[in-house]
């Protein structure tokens, strides 16, 4: 697989990633931050993100699925050898199917943004295949499948190479500050 090494400066990349994150719907931003908290143990996700029993159950299920992330990170195939596809891609598609089933990642861009942070830059070549496979699974409503599959551009699906640059911007939960009390 080919990787591109020509990269803009770190500040420009940070701003670009921040703009991309800001372009997502608020529910998508919230889900990405929650997912990163679950994946990296950044806080108590249930205490921080749960608004009701349904969301508590969803976070617990997500934590069970995300236990596979360490294994996936350690086993990202470094080439297109067919012997490495099944153990990696099968597990990745299952994980992606869970996240897409939560109905908070409405586009390939939002999914890619999250999964680059969950798995690292080395997984970029595999993200379009996992997204397309999970988006086509029958657990999603046909209209949702259509919207997801239409959200991946031809250039993303057929890219001749991928950047090996790790993501810079990692969105986090920020507590609200009482402006009156802070003054």
Secondary structure, 3 states (H helix, E strand, C coil): CEEECCCCCHHHHHHHHHHHHHHCCHHHHHHHHHHHHHHHCCCCHHHHHCCCHHHHHHHHHHHHHHCCHHHHHHCCCCCCCHHHHHHHHHHHHHHHHHHHHCCCCCCHHHHHHHHHHHHCHHHHHHHHHHHHHHHCCCCCCHHHHHHHHHCCCHHHHCCCEEECCCCCCCCCCCCCCCHHHHC
